[in-house]
Amino acid sequence: MIRTGTMILAGLVLAGCATQHSSEETLRQHGYSENYVAGYHDGCPSGKRAGGDSFQQAARDDVAYAAGGDYKTGWDYGFLTCRETEAQNERTASIIGAALAGSMSSSHGADGIDARDALKGIDTSGLENLGVGGL
């Protein structure tokens, strides 16, 4: 259970890192203007930030946005799409975290592995700040 949850969480993180670049390439391949792609490029991390990713930085070219056009349309689309995706990822991570925490409170997970035995000899003191106590 722990191994599966960790792999799913790592996959979500890696997918989130790759999504913006591949989305921008896809937009270019479908003929969207560079201003639209630039707006999307700024709007997506802004949306991720709004969706719960505190590592993302909000960005917007206020002059280009106020002028309307492709930059504004791309920014709005990037913001809305990535905000919803990030919010979904945050909900999924929360569910996985709760499941992992539940499996850690008992001596054996769903797979029959005793997590405490698996972690013997590993310094887990840093995990206390992440809310994973009792290891």
SEBAMI-32301 format. One record per residue (C-alpha): residue in three letters; y, z, x; residue number from 1. Coordinates in Angstrom, 1 decimal. Example, Ala and Ser with C-alpha at 12.3 -4.5 7.8 and 13.67 -1.06 7.14 Angstrom:
2
(r ALA (-4.5 7.8 12.3) 1),
(r SER (-1.1 7.1 13.7) 2),
//
This chain:
135
(r MET (0.0 0.0 0.0) 1),
(r ILE (2.4 0.9 2.8) 2),
(r ARG (1.6 -2.1 4.8) 3),
(r THR (1.9 -4.4 1.8) 4),
(r GLY (5.2 -2.9 0.7) 5),
(r THR (6.6 -3.2 4.2) 6),
(r MET (5.6 -6.8 4.4) 7),
(r ILE (7.1 -7.6 1.0) 8),
(r LEU (10.4 -5.9 2.0) 9),
(r ALA (10.5 -7.7 5.4) 10),
(r GLY (9.9 -11.0 3.6) 11),
(r LEU (12.8 -10.3 1.2) 12),
(r VAL (15.1 -9.5 4.2) 13),
(r LEU (14.1 -12.7 6.0) 14),
(r ALA (14.4 -14.8 2.9) 15),
(r GLY (17.9 -13.5 2.3) 16),
(r CYS (18.9 -14.4 5.9) 17),
(r ALA (17.6 -18.0 5.5) 18),
(r THR (18.9 -18.7 2.0) 19),
(r GLN (22.5 -19.3 2.7) 20),
(r HIS (22.0 -21.9 5.5) 21),
(r SER (19.4 -23.8 3.6) 22),
(r SER (21.5 -23.8 0.4) 23),
(r GLU (24.5 -25.2 2.3) 24),
(r GLU (22.3 -28.0 3.8) 25),
(r THR (20.9 -28.7 0.3) 26),
(r LEU (24.5 -28.9 -1.1) 27),
(r ARG (25.4 -31.4 1.6) 28),
(r GLN (22.3 -33.5 1.0) 29),
(r HIS (23.2 -33.7 -2.7) 30),
(r GLY (26.7 -35.0 -1.8) 31),
(r TYR (28.9 -32.0 -2.4) 32),
(r SER (32.2 -32.1 -0.5) 33),
(r GLU (32.8 -30.1 2.7) 34),
(r ASN (35.4 -28.1 0.7) 35),
(r TYR (32.8 -27.2 -1.9) 36),
(r VAL (30.3 -26.2 0.9) 37),
(r ALA (33.0 -24.1 2.6) 38),
(r GLY (33.8 -22.3 -0.7) 39),
(r TYR (30.1 -21.7 -1.2) 40),
(r HIS (29.8 -20.4 2.4) 41),
(r ASP (32.5 -17.9 1.7) 42),
(r GLY (31.5 -17.0 -1.9) 43),
(r CYS (27.9 -16.3 -1.1) 44),
(r PRO (28.3 -13.4 1.3) 45),
(r SER (31.1 -12.1 -1.0) 46),
(r GLY (28.6 -12.2 -3.9) 47),
(r LYS (25.9 -10.5 -1.8) 48),
(r ARG (28.4 -7.7 -1.0) 49),
(r ALA (29.2 -7.3 -4.7) 50),
(r GLY (25.4 -7.3 -5.5) 51),
(r GLY (24.8 -4.4 -3.2) 52),
(r ASP (24.4 -5.7 0.4) 53),
(r SER (26.8 -3.5 2.3) 54),
(r PHE (26.2 -5.5 5.5) 55),
(r GLN (27.8 -8.6 4.1) 56),
(r GLN (31.5 -9.2 4.5) 57),
(r ALA (33.6 -10.6 1.6) 58),
(r ALA (35.5 -13.7 2.5) 59),
(r ARG (37.8 -16.1 0.7) 60),
(r ASP (40.5 -18.5 1.7) 61),
(r ASP (43.0 -17.4 -0.9) 62),
(r VAL (45.3 -20.5 -0.4) 63),
(r ALA (42.4 -22.9 -1.0) 64),
(r TYR (41.0 -20.8 -3.9) 65),
(r ALA (44.4 -20.7 -5.6) 66),
(r ALA (44.7 -24.5 -5.3) 67),
(r GLY (41.6 -24.9 -7.3) 68),
(r GLY (39.4 -27.9 -6.7) 69),
(r ASP (36.1 -28.0 -4.8) 70),
(r TYR (36.7 -24.9 -2.7) 71),
(r LYS (37.2 -22.7 -5.8) 72),
(r THR (34.3 -24.2 -7.6) 73),
(r GLY (32.0 -23.7 -4.6) 74),
(r TRP (33.2 -20.2 -4.0) 75),
(r ASP (32.6 -19.2 -7.6) 76),
(r TYR (29.2 -20.7 -7.6) 77),
(r GLY (28.2 -19.1 -4.3) 78),
(r PHE (29.6 -15.7 -5.4) 79),
(r LEU (27.8 -15.7 -8.8) 80),
(r THR (24.5 -17.1 -7.5) 81),
(r CYS (24.3 -14.8 -4.5) 82),
(r ARG (25.5 -11.7 -6.3) 83),
(r GLU (22.6 -12.1 -8.8) 84),
(r THR (20.1 -12.8 -6.1) 85),
(r GLU (21.2 -9.8 -4.1) 86),
(r ALA (21.2 -7.5 -7.2) 87),
(r GLN (17.6 -8.7 -7.9) 88),
(r ASN (16.6 -8.0 -4.3) 89),
(r GLU (18.2 -4.5 -4.5) 90),
(r ARG (16.2 -3.8 -7.7) 91),
(r THR (13.0 -5.0 -6.1) 92),
(r ALA (13.6 -3.0 -2.9) 93),
(r SER (14.3 0.1 -5.0) 94),
(r ILE (11.0 -0.4 -6.9) 95),
(r ILE (9.1 -0.9 -3.7) 96),
(r GLY (10.8 2.1 -2.1) 97),
(r ALA (9.9 4.3 -5.1) 98),
(r ALA (6.3 3.1 -4.9) 99),
(r LEU (6.1 3.8 -1.2) 100),
(r ALA (7.6 7.2 -1.7) 101),
(r GLY (5.1 8.0 -4.4) 102),
(r SER (2.2 6.9 -2.2) 103),
(r MET (3.5 9.1 0.6) 104),
(r SER (3.5 12.2 -1.6) 105),
(r SER (-0.2 12.0 -1.9) 106),
(r SER (-2.5 12.1 1.1) 107),
(r HIS (-4.0 8.7 0.3) 108),
(r GLY (-2.4 5.5 -0.9) 109),
(r ALA (-3.9 3.0 -3.3) 110),
(r ASP (-5.7 1.3 -0.4) 111),
(r GLY (-7.4 4.6 0.5) 112),
(r ILE (-5.5 5.0 3.8) 113),
(r ASP (-4.1 8.4 4.6) 114),
(r ALA (-0.5 7.6 5.6) 115),
(r ARG (-0.2 10.9 7.5) 116),
(r ASP (-3.1 10.0 9.7) 117),
(r ALA (-1.7 6.5 10.3) 118),
(r LEU (1.6 8.0 11.4) 119),
(r LYS (0.2 10.7 13.7) 120),
(r GLY (1.8 10.6 17.1) 121),
(r ILE (4.8 8.5 15.9) 122),
(r ASP (8.2 10.0 15.8) 123),
(r THR (9.4 9.7 12.2) 124),
(r SER (12.3 12.1 12.4) 125),
(r GLY (14.8 9.2 12.0) 126),
(r LEU (13.3 8.3 8.6) 127),
(r GLU (14.7 11.5 7.1) 128),
(r ASN (18.2 9.8 7.0) 129),
(r LEU (16.7 7.0 4.9) 130),
(r GLY (15.5 9.4 2.2) 131),
(r VAL (11.8 9.2 3.2) 132),
(r GLY (11.2 12.8 3.8) 133),
(r GLY (8.0 14.8 4.3) 134),
(r LEU (6.5 12.5 6.9) 135),
//
